[in-house]
Amino acid sequence: MTIPVSGTVITFIPANGSISSLGVMDISESHDGMIAFATTNGLSLYDSGWATIQKEPWNYDTGLQDDFIQTIEFDDKNYLWLGFSAGVQKYDGISFTRVGTDEFFSTMNIHEILCDNDTIWIANGYSGLNHLSEGKWNWIRPFTEDGPGAYYISSMAKDHATGNIILTTRLHGIWEGVSDEQGIIFSYVSGPGEQYGKMTTVVDYPFGGVILFNKNIILHYSESAGFTRITDPAALGYGVTRINDVAVTEDGIFIIGTNNGLYGYGNNEIVAHINRNITGITSNEVTKVFPDSKGRWWFITKGEAGYYFSDNITEKIPVTMVNEPIPDNSNLSEPPTPIRVAVHYVSDHL
């Protein structure tokens, strides 16, 4: 199966004026729609065109710390947080600021960052978790009474239905953090390991719960319903032997990077398949995927970066919200301007 006739694929080869490297470790989107790529050769930014920021030895105080960026995430103030093998920086669009030192972090190897409103979660080395909340750093020690029973946190995501934080770990399974007035308590999630193997990665799911996956299976997890199977390589068809990356669009389509191209999967069927039969695609090995707010499905292969854009994406419809009636004794001469918000319909997503 190939992409719909109405779809478009745009590709980019690493070069000056393009993405700096295909070694993309992480992708994030700013509140104003700029796409940031953490690569092994600097920070690449895409808006109407490309820009790349790289380390400058003479600009250590306000410049990029290292060209090898392991993880990135925009926070609620639109600052970009960057994690390296030796620390954290924050980027305000002009300069980079060093965040934290060994005063806060017992180890400086930062491999995952999660921004949850005004709280920043950082997984570093084999030291569990640190989080910044209300201006204070806190270390959640591994194997303490309320902490996760794991040293190395490999990925993190928030359950939007409950507000809980879900963790995958390198050696110690899945953990769920529940917050209350006293703080946060982590508990082990009895996972599907015996049936499906260790879940290596957890990612965001817009409709509540989270998505967990490894190279052999994609699952949905929620506190109320437990684990639900989404799909596996066999269901994606001939030639697929490995799942490399997964993300979910805001209308419920699973974007799946595999050894046989990029798949769009929704309502238990394949809705798009992009591989090297498409002009501009030279490799079937899709290592990273990311759906943005404009409806583009970004992907990274061994040969190029690019995005797919369907002309049939769900239309976003401006809706006028009705204001509360004005009391008879109001001094207002006319009602306030109605608020307009962008909404859209979503399909059945599980």
C-alpha positions in Angstrom: 0.0 0.0 0.0 1.3 3.5 -0.8 0.4 6.9 0.3 -3.0 8.4 -0.7 -2.8 10.2 -4.1 -3.6 13.5 -2.3 -0.7 13.2 0.0 2.7 15.0 -0.4 6.2 13.9 0.8 8.9 16.5 1.2 12.5 15.3 2.0 15.7 16.9 3.2 19.3 15.7 2.9 21.8 16.8 5.6 23.7 19.9 4.3 24.1 23.6 5.0 20.7 25.1 5.0 19.1 21.8 5.8 18.9 19.4 8.8 22.4 19.0 10.2 22.4 15.2 10.7 20.2 12.1 10.3 21.4 11.1 13.8 18.2 12.5 15.3 17.8 11.6 19.0 14.6 13.5 19.8 12.1 15.9 18.2 9.9 18.5 19.8 7.6 21.4 18.8 7.4 24.9 20.2 4.1 26.6 21.0 4.4 28.6 17.8 5.0 25.6 15.5 8.8 25.5 15.2 10.1 22.0 15.0 13.3 21.3 16.9 15.6 18.3 16.2 18.1 17.1 18.7 20.9 15.6 16.6 24.4 14.2 17.0 25.6 17.3 15.1 23.8 20.2 16.8 20.3 21.6 17.2 18.4 21.9 13.9 15.3 24.1 13.8 12.6 24.1 11.1 10.0 26.8 10.6 9.7 28.3 7.1 13.3 27.1 6.6 16.2 25.5 8.3 18.6 26.8 10.9 21.2 24.9 12.9 23.0 25.9 16.1 26.2 24.2 16.9 28.8 24.4 19.7 31.2 27.3 19.6 34.3 26.9 21.8 34.6 30.6 22.4 30.9 30.9 23.5 30.7 28.5 26.4 28.6 30.6 28.8 25.7 31.3 26.5 26.2 28.9 23.6 25.3 25.3 22.9 27.1 23.0 25.3 27.6 20.1 23.0 26.8 19.1 19.4 25.5 15.7 20.6 22.1 16.3 22.1 20.4 13.4 23.7 16.9 14.7 24.5 14.9 18.0 24.1 11.5 19.2 25.3 9.6 22.6 25.2 8.1 23.7 28.5 5.0 25.6 29.2 6.8 29.0 28.8 8.1 27.9 25.4 11.7 27.4 26.6 13.6 24.5 25.1 15.2 22.1 27.6 18.2 20.1 26.3 19.9 17.1 27.8 23.5 16.1 27.2 25.9 13.4 28.4 27.2 16.0 30.9 24.2 18.2 31.9 21.2 20.3 31.1 20.7 23.6 29.3 17.6 25.8 28.7 17.3 27.8 25.4 15.1 31.0 25.3 15.5 31.5 21.5 18.5 33.8 22.0 21.0 32.2 24.4 21.6 28.9 26.3 21.7 28.8 30.1 23.3 26.0 32.1 20.7 24.4 34.4 21.8 22.6 37.5 25.2 21.2 38.4 26.4 18.2 40.4 24.9 20.1 43.4 21.5 18.9 42.1 22.4 15.9 39.9 24.4 13.0 41.3 25.2 12.0 37.7 25.1 14.4 34.7 24.2 12.0 31.9 20.8 13.3 30.9 18.8 10.8 28.7 15.2 11.9 29.1 13.3 15.1 29.9 9.5 15.5 30.4 7.8 18.9 30.8 4.6 18.6 32.7 3.1 22.1 32.9 5.5 23.9 35.3 7.2 20.8 36.5 10.3 19.5 34.7 11.2 15.8 35.1 14.8 14.7 34.3 16.0 11.2 34.1 19.8 11.1 34.6 22.2 8.3 34.5 21.5 5.5 36.9 20.3 7.9 39.6 16.5 7.7 39.0 14.7 11.0 38.7 15.1 14.7 39.5 12.3 17.2 39.1 12.0 20.9 39.2 8.7 22.2 40.8 7.9 25.6 42.2 11.6 26.6 41.7 12.9 23.8 43.8 14.9 20.7 42.7 14.0 17.4 44.2 15.8 14.1 43.8 13.6 11.0 43.8 16.0 8.3 44.9 15.7 4.8 43.3 14.4 2.0 45.5 13.1 4.3 48.3 9.7 3.8 49.8 7.9 6.1 47.4 10.3 6.2 44.5 10.5 3.9 41.5 12.4 0.6 42.0 14.8 1.3 39.2 18.1 3.1 38.6 17.9 3.8 34.9 14.7 5.5 33.6 14.6 5.0 29.8 11.4 7.0 28.9 8.6 9.0 30.5 5.1 10.1 29.5 2.1 11.7 31.2 -1.4 10.1 31.3 -3.6 13.0 30.4 -6.7 11.4 32.0 -5.2 11.0 35.4 -2.1 13.2 35.5 0.0 10.2 36.4 3.6 9.9 35.2 4.4 6.5 33.5 8.1 5.4 33.3 9.8 2.6 31.5 13.1 1.4 32.8 16.1 -0.4 31.5 15.9 -3.4 33.8 13.0 -3.0 36.3 9.8 -2.8 34.3 7.1 -0.1 34.2 6.3 2.3 37.0 3.5 4.8 37.6 3.7 7.9 39.7 0.6 9.3 41.4 0.7 12.8 42.9 -1.2 14.0 45.9 -0.8 16.9 48.4 2.1 15.0 50.1 4.1 14.5 46.9 4.3 11.7 44.4 4.3 8.0 45.0 5.6 5.5 42.4 4.3 1.9 42.2 5.1 -1.0 40.0 2.8 -1.7 37.1 2.4 -5.5 36.5 3.1 -5.5 32.8 2.7 -7.7 29.9 6.3 -8.9 30.0 5.6 -12.6 29.9 3.4 -12.3 26.8 5.0 -9.4 24.9 8.5 -8.9 26.4 9.9 -5.9 28.1 8.4 -2.6 27.1 11.2 -0.3 26.1 9.5 3.0 25.4 6.4 4.9 26.6 5.0 7.9 24.6 2.1 10.3 24.9 -1.5 9.4 24.0 -3.8 12.5 23.6 -7.0 10.7 24.7 -5.8 9.4 28.1 -3.5 6.5 29.1 -0.2 6.1 27.4 1.3 4.1 24.5 4.0 1.5 25.3 6.0 -0.3 22.7 9.0 -2.5 21.9 10.2 -3.8 18.5 7.4 -6.5 18.5 4.2 -4.9 19.8 2.4 -1.6 20.5 0.1 -1.5 23.5 -2.2 1.1 25.2 -2.1 1.3 29.0 -4.6 3.0 31.3 -5.0 2.8 35.1 -8.6 1.7 34.7 -8.4 -0.7 31.7 -4.9 -2.1 32.0 -3.2 -3.1 28.7 -4.8 -3.2 25.3 -3.1 -4.5 22.2 -2.9 -2.0 19.3 -0.9 -3.7 16.6 2.3 -5.6 15.8 4.7 -6.1 12.8 2.7 -9.0 11.4 -0.5 -6.9 11.2 1.4 -4.2 9.2 2.0 -6.7 6.5 4.8 -8.4 4.6 8.3 -7.1 5.2 7.8 -5.6 8.6 9.9 -7.3 11.2 10.7 -4.4 13.6 9.0 -1.4 15.2 11.5 1.4 15.7 9.3 4.3 16.8 5.7 5.3 17.5 3.8 8.5 17.9 0.0 9.3 17.9 -1.6 12.3 16.0 -4.2 14.5 17.7 -6.9 12.7 15.7 -5.8 9.2 16.8 -3.7 7.9 13.9 -0.7 5.9 15.0 2.5 6.9 13.1 4.8 3.9 13.2 8.4 3.9 12.0 9.6 0.4 11.0 12.3 -1.4 9.0 9.9 -1.3 6.0 8.9 2.3 6.0 6.5 4.6 7.7 3.0 3.4 8.5 -0.2 5.4 9.4 -2.5 3.1 11.4 -6.0 3.9 12.6 -9.3 2.1 13.2 -7.5 -1.3 12.9 -6.3 -0.6 9.4 -3.3 0.8 7.5 -4.2 4.3 6.2 -0.8 5.2 4.7 2.5 3.5 3.9 5.5 5.5 2.9 8.6 3.6 1.7 11.4 3.9 -0.8 8.9 3.4 -3.7 8.0 7.0 -3.1 10.1 9.7 -4.9 12.7 11.1 -2.6 12.8 8.2 -0.2 16.0 6.1 -0.4 15.8 4.0 2.8 13.0 1.9 4.3 14.6 2.1 7.8 12.5 4.8 9.6 14.2 5.5 12.9 12.2 8.4 14.3 8.7 9.8 13.8 6.9 12.9 15.0 3.4 14.3 14.1 3.3 18.1 14.4 0.4 20.5 15.0 0.1 21.4 11.3 -0.7 17.7 10.4 2.7 16.8 9.0 4.1 13.4 9.8 7.9 13.9 10.3 10.2 11.0 9.8 13.9 10.2 9.8 15.4 7.4 7.7 18.9 6.2 7.1 19.0 8.4 3.9 16.9 11.5 4.6 14.6 13.5 6.9 11.2 14.5 5.7 7.5 14.8 6.3 4.3 13.5 4.8 1.3 15.8 4.6 -2.1 14.5 3.6 -4.6 16.7 1.9 -7.3 14.8 3.7 -6.4 15.6 7.3 -9.2 16.4 9.6 -10.3 20.0 9.2 -10.0 22.3 12.2 -13.1 24.4 12.5 -13.3 27.7 14.4 -16.2 27.7 16.8 -17.8 30.7 18.5 -18.2 30.0 22.3 -21.4 31.5 23.8 -20.8 34.0 26.5 -22.8 34.1 29.7 -25.8 36.5 29.6 -25.2 40.0 30.9 -27.3 40.9 33.9 -30.0 43.5 33.5 -28.2 45.9 35.7 -25.0 45.6 33.8 -23.3 48.9 32.8 -21.9 47.3 29.7 -23.2 48.8 26.5 -22.5 45.7 24.4 -21.5 42.1 25.0 -17.8 41.2 25.0 -16.3 39.8 21.8 -17.0 36.1 21.5 -14.0 33.8 22.0 -13.0 31.7 19.0 -11.2 28.5 19.5 -10.0 25.9 17.1 -11.6 22.5 17.5 -11.8 19.4 15.4 -13.5 16.1 15.3 -11.7 12.9 16.2 -12.2 9.4 15.1 -12.5 6.3 17.2 -9.0 5.8 18.5 -8.9 2.4 20.1 
